[in-house]
């Protein structure tokens, strides 16, 4: 039975199977070793994620089966500015941390050995948000700011540290590259193909650090390279 | 619990989550309604697929759970020319049909209500195969031919007809477009992004014909459009 890698998050997770998406890239990477299960909920913040966590994973694993790994990627919506057009998605910083802790507790109790990877909210290209109809606010100011996203990223990293779980600081990582605003973000928030590639590589790296890689996972059924052209069926009798 | 759509096939299935792949496109299409499960085995023919079918689906569904749909996409390797460089993957035409029948019987017995969609082998661009190192044969002739693939496609359609199950004739479909050889096939056999798009659209169409579509499947948890900005939590109490 193949192990599972579950992706739990907001729209950046939900749309991760579009062209060049980080979720699809993970499914391709693990194509013979693990199943990648998509649990992305567009627009959700940690308050709503906490409400639905049990239902979101209903039936994903059999009784007694624990996922190999799980990414938790929320905060982009929590960090919306409270009195602008996406304010109904806003969650205060301290509640964001407390919600993350509750989600982690829920997951650790349900699946104690599953490797959980937290992902911080991504950086925000405010100019990109203002050009996007969803990012428009009557004030003429962006409904999300990079400073706010950064504060939530730091809060996420702090929760990961106190819980001793791996975290991907995608907020900082992306900003190490000049031109990140347009090259990695298509609308100031969601990822372009190169942006997706950055996150994909970070997830693979974090999983490898915890011993999860295509080099160590059992391969599901014989690879073509293991099949003897002179006696192919031998490979299937093992 | 989300229903599952399983993709069972050879390398064209295994690599269907690469950029623009038909499997990833299906996962994206059904992102809130169904889980797409990848069971692609590069190089496999129907003889080997039949050998491993039970193991391939081990643990994919819980006891009593049946997949919503399943694609069966073999034949490209069966149709390899028997005395050329990929000859060890060749399966005679009548055995190909008999293996397909056995795979269908196995699936129908295990999951009686699952919608099974057969997919014919794709057309072959012989020039593309000759330019590919894996397609090279000492004779200077391609190890796969379009005529052979066409014969297996017709045989696949015949099995679908006698079993009364839907079939996608991707061999004919692709050849309806001029320039199919290079625009849809990257190495004479495997799909380019436009080739993947054609198959994705055909799978969506076939599933719709059997009542499976994002318009009829229940959506997993409230959509952001269903969440009242004035009272967001109301949506989660249902």
Interface residues (C-beta under 8 A of the other chain):
Chain A: X1 X2 X14 X15 X17 X18 X19 X20 X21 X23 X24 X25 X27 X28 X31 X32 X35 X37 X38 X40 X41 X42 X43 X44 X47 X48 X51 X52 X55 X56 X58 X59 X62 X65 X88 X89 X193 X220 X221 X223 X224 X227 X229 X230 X232 X233 X236
Chain B: X1 X2 X14 X15 X17 X18 X19 X20 X21 X23 X24 X25 X27 X28 X31 X32 X35 X37 X38 X40 X41 X42 X43 X44 X47 X48 X51 X52 X55 X56 X58 X59 X62 X65 X88 X89 X193 X220 X221 X223 X224 X227 X229 X230 X232 X233 X236
